[in-house]
Amino acid sequence: MAVKILATGDIHLGKRSSDVPEDAREIATKHTWNRMVDYAIDTGIDAILLSGDIVDQDNKFFEANKALETGCEKLNENNIAVCMVAGNHDHDVLPEVIKTRNFNNVHLLGTNGKWELKTLNTQNGGIQIAGWSFHATYVPFNPLTKFNLENINPDIPAIGLLHADYGMISSNYAPVQEQDFFNKNIDMWILGHIHKPGLLSDTQCKILYPGSPHALSSKESGKHGPLLLTIEGKNNITHEWLDFSPVRYEKLSIDTGTPESVNDIRSIIVTALNKNVGNIQKTSPNLRYLVYDIEITGKFREHTLVDSLQQEITNEAIIEDSNLTASVRKLHNKLKPAGAKLKDLAKQSSPAGILADTILKLENNETSPFIEDLMEKWKKKQKEVISAKTYSTLFHDYDPDNTDIDNEAREYLLETCNHTLDALLLQTKNAQS
């Protein structure tokens, strides 16, 4: 028989998904944790592995602790083992939870700054779990340089648990690189910290980020859920991502062509949305909320008319029934001015010419003193807004370390320049008529 394991990290118990109705029960991360627990019990999972940041730093002493304790208690009653390591968010709370409740089946590994090995003897076979935990909010060194486990049984499958910043030379969150995982007698590594799921390497051993099982913001687009590991031997470990998150964020690009009116644009957007929602529903029947960031391209004569559409389309659900609500979080207007020949305009020294030249350079990822000056001013203003207490609730999920600020600035400038050029050309046309 194969050993079955659920593996995940970055649940952030205590948090809720953004840009969805606040009173919706499913948007709390504890909903997905409870679903994992029930799934493990109902399907005969042998163990659950957690790679850190299980509890969120800002909410750890309230509903988060209760949800974790209740889940562990149910797993304990059903003889399902739990092995976990602490991350930067829960380095202090996890030891307290484990010490307070003293569950026989729950094992927090590596709390003393040393690597620790736990062998689980399940009814379907043995499995070794190696782990190392954060002891503080910041860990600026590579924990794998301290890996010294010499008692790993070479005949039993071994999985490593680590909360770490993969592919980084320098980081406050345990920087590690691919080669650091080699020659450790570990068959598969399950990492925490990055919320995007993915297979990082399959060279000497498998290295994976299971990602967050519950999508929290628009930065966590696509399908989210825990990993299901099927272990039939050291050289026979397969994995698949389960689709558990009740909330999903998607990015959708729509080419509107050359629409005649705003009504045409609205119709094109709704048609594309209905098609995309239908395709996702076929493979994700348990999904409850779909939140879109839409980018529209094409050519249109008047950007200012699209501004009203943007406000309209983001103020209410586009699709809503008893099973699923689909809404638009943001509409990115990348329409170009209709009839504008940018290359010809760019040769002029007029304001329209300067805008056209700037648009072309931004589209081609080029720069100029004018663009660099605009970008610096934008980044300065963005920093002021993010750090202002007045807007703190709007940016509570904003992570400057994981944000491409230059690309964000260029995207904003491109949209604004197209908008301004369109208004300028329309103003010139009206003055001539």
N, C-alpha and C positions, 0 to 999 in steps of 0.2 A: 504493500500500500504506500501511496505517496504522502509525504508530510505537506499539509496545506497551511499557508501562513498569510495573514493580512499585514501589509507594511505601509506605513504612512508617517508623515511628520507635519509640522506647521499647521496643526488644527486651530491653534489660537482660541481655545475655549474662552468664552466671555465676549467674543466679538460677533458682529453681525455684518452681513453683506450690505454694501452701499448702493444707493440709487434704486432701491426697491422700497415698497411700503414698509414703514417701520413697525407696523403692528402685525406683520406677517410672521407666523410662528416658525416657518421653515427657514427663515433667513439667519437664525442664530446657529453658530457653528456646533453647538451641542446637539442640534438635530441630526447632523451628519455623523457625529461621534456615536450617538445612540443607535443610529442605523447600522453603523459598523459593528457595534456590539451585538445587535440582534442578528445581523447577517452571520457573524462568527458562530453564534449559538445554533442558529437554524441550519447551517450548512456543514457543521462539524469541523470548523477551523481548529487547528492544533495550537496556534499561538498568534499573538499580535505583537508586531514590532513597531516602536515609535521612536522617530529620530530627532526629537527635540522640538521646543516651542509648542508643546501640547497645550499649555496654558498661556494666555496672553498677559503680558507684563502689566498692562493698565487695568485689568479686570480680574486679577488672580485671586482675590480674597472674597469674591462674591459667588455668583452662579457657577463660575468656572470650576472651583474646587469641588462643589457638590456634584456637578456633572461627571467629573473624572472619578470621584469616589464611588458614585452609584454604578457607573459602567464597570469599574474594576471589581466591584462586589458581585455583580451579575456574572462576570467572566469567572471569578473565583468559584462561585457556586456551580459552574458548569465545567470546572477543571480545565479552563483555557488559560495558558500561561501568557503573561505580558512582560516583555523586555523593553526597556526604554533607556534613552540617554537624555540629559538636560541640554537645552540650548540657551541662547543669550536672554530669552524672555522668561524662562522658567527655572533658571539655575538655582534659585533659592526656594521656590515653592514646591517643586517635586520632592526633594528630600523630606520636607515637612509632611506632605501628604502620605508618603510611604511610611514614615516613622509613626505618624498618628494612627493610621488604620492597620498597619502590620498585616497586609494581605500575604498569604502564603504563596500565591501564584504571581505576584508582581515583583519585578526585579529591576531596580535602577542601577545601571552599571557605570563604573568609573567615576564615582563621586569624590574620591580621594586624590584626584589628579593623576591616577595611574590607570592603565588599561586593565580591564577586568573581563574574565571569560566565564560564561555560564553555559552549562550543558543541559539541554531540555530532553528528557526521555519521554516522548509522546507515545501514544498507543500505535502510531504509524511509523515510528522510528526516531532515532536520535538526531539532534541538531545542536551545533555550537554557536553561541552568540557572543561576539566580542564587542565591547563598547567603551566609550570615553565621554565624560560629561563636562560641560562648561561649569566652572566654579565661580564665575563672575560675568558681568554683562559684556565685558570685552575680553577677548582672547586673541592677542595680536601675533601669536606664534603658531607653528604647525604642530598639532598634537601627534602626527604620525612619526615625527622624529623621536618620540618617546615610546613608540610601540615596542614592547619587549615581552610579548606573550610567547613563552617557549613550551607551554603545555597543551598546545592545540593538537588534537588527535588527527593525524593525516587521513584516517579512514572514515571520518564522520564529516558531513557537509558543514561548512562554517560560514557564517554571515557576520559582517561588520556593521556596526551602527555608529554614526558620527555626524554631529552637527558642524557643518564646515562651508567655507566659501571656496568652491571648486574653481580651479584654473587661475587662481590669484597668487601673485608673489607676495603682495602686501595687503593686509586687511585686518580689521579689528575683530573679525569673526572666523578665526581659525583658517587661515589661508592654506590651501593644499593644491597640489598639481597631480596630473595623471600618474607620473612615475612613482610618486610617493606611496601609492597603493600596491605596488608590485612586490612580489617575494615576501608576502606576509602570511602565506598559507590560508588566506581567506578567499572563498569562492565567489562571493558577491558582497558588494558594499551598498548599503542603504544610507543615503545622506539626507540631512535636513538643512534648512535655511533658505534655499531658493524655492519659491512657490510654483515655478513652472516645471511640470513633469518632463522627464526625458532620460534616455539612455545616454550616458556620457562617454562610456568606453566599454569595449568588449575585447580588449587586447589580451591581457593576461588573466584578468578577472572582470566580471561585470561591475560597473559603477553606475548607480542610478540615483536620480532625484525623484522620489515618488510625487513630489509637489504637494501643494495643499489639497486636501480632499474636498474642501468646501471653498468655492470661489468667493473672494471677499471684495474685489474691486475690479474696475475695468482693465487694470494691469494684468489680471489673471484670466485672460481670454481662453476660450476653448473648453474641452471636457476636463473635469476634475473628479478624482476619486482615489481610493487606496489601491495599492498594488496587491494582486493575488499571486503568490508564489507557489509553485508546485515543485516539490523537491523529491526526486526519485533516486538521487545519488549525487556524489560530488561533481560529476560532469554532466549532470542532467537536472538543471534548475531552469524552469521556464517562468516567465512573468507576463502578466497582462494587467492593464489598467481598467478598473471597474468605474462605471459612470454613476457616481453617488450624489454629486452636488445638486441641490434643488435650484441653485441659481447659476446661470451661465452668461458670460459676457462674450460678445462677438463683435468683430470688426468687419464691416461690409462696404465694399467699394462699388459704386453704381455709376455707370456711364450713361448720362442722360441724352447724349447726342447733341442736337441743336433744338431744344424745345421752344415752342412759340410762346408759352405762358407759364406762370407759376402753377396753374392747375395741371399742366402737362407734367411738370416736375414732381408734383405731389402724387399723381397717378403712377408715375414710373417708380417712385420710391415705395409706395404701398404694394405694388405688384411684386417688386423684387423682394420686399420683406416677407410677404405671404409665401412666396416660393421657398425662401431660405428657412423660414420657420417650419414649414411643412417637411422639408428634408431633415431638419434636426429632430423633429418630433418622432420620426420613424425609428431613429436609433436611441432616443432618450425619452422614453414614455413617462418617466417619473419627474421630469423637469417641470418646475413651477414658474420660474421667472427667467425670461430672456431679455437681456439689456444690450442694446446695440450702440456702437459708435459708427456712424455712417459717413462715408466720404463720397461726395457727388462731384463728378467731372463732366466736362462737355463745354459748350459755349452758350452763353445767354446774354441778352442785351442789357439787363438791369439788375445788378447785385442787390440793390436796396430792397427789391421786392422779395428776394429770397430770405432776407433777414426776418420778415414777418412769418414766413413759412417755418423758419428754424424755431422761432418761439412757439408757434402753434404745434409743431410736431413733437417737441420735447416736453410739452406740458401735460400730455395725457397718453394713456396706453393706446398703441396702434391696434393691437389684437388682444382681446380679452374674452376668455370663456371660463368654464368651471375648472379646467385643467391647467391652463397656461396663460400667463400675461406677458406680452411682448411690448417693450417700450424702447424709445430712443433716448439715450443719455445725452448725446451730442451729435450735431450735424456739422460736418466739416465742409464748408463751401469752397471747393476748388474749381469752380466754374471760371472759365476765361471769358474776357469781354468778347461778345460776338462781333465779328467784322474787323476786329483789331489785328493788324499785321505787325506783330511785336518786333520783328527784325527791322522793318522799315521805320517804325516809331523809335526804336532804340538808337537810331542814327541822329535823332534830333536832340538839341540841348534844352528843349522845353521840359516842363514838369512831367508831361506825358512821356517824353522820351526817356527821362531819368527813371521813371517807374517801369517802363517797358524793359530797359536795360537791366534793372534790378531783378525783375521777374525772371528774365532769361538766365541770369547768373545763378539765382536761387534754384531754379529748376535743374541746372547743370551742375549743382553743388560747387559752384565757383564763388569767389568772394571779390570784394572791392573795399576801399576805405569807407565808402558810404554804408555798405552792408555791415562791416565790422563795427562801425560806430552805432548803428541801429541795434545790433545784437547785444552789445555791451550795455546799452541803455535798457533794453528789454530785460536782460538777466538781472540787472540791478533792481529794476522795478519789481520783477518777479520775486526776488529775494526779500524785498521789503514787505510785499503782500503776504508771503508765506510765513514770515516771522511775526507779523502783526497779530496780536491777541484777538482782535476783532474777527479775523478769518480763520482762527485756529481749528474750528470744527470742520471747515471745508477742506483743510489740508492735513487732517490727522493721519491719512494713509500715504501722504506724500513722502517718498524716500529719496532724498537727493543723491544718495550713493548708488541707487539703481535707476536713475533717470538720466537719459541722454539730453542734457540741458541745451546743448548746441543744436541738436536736431529739432527739439521742441521750439526753440527760438526761430529757426529757419522756417518751420511749418507755419508758425504764427505770422511771420513777416510776409511769406508768400501769399497767404490768404488775404492779409490786409492790403498788400500792394495791388492784387487783382481787384479787390473791392474798390480801392481808391481810384485806380485807373479807369474802371468802368464808370464810376460816378463822374470823373473828369471828362471822359469822352462824351457822355450823355449831356453834360452841361455845355460842352462846346457845340454839340449838334443842335441843342435847343436854342443856343444863342445865334446860330447861323440861319435858323429857319424862321 
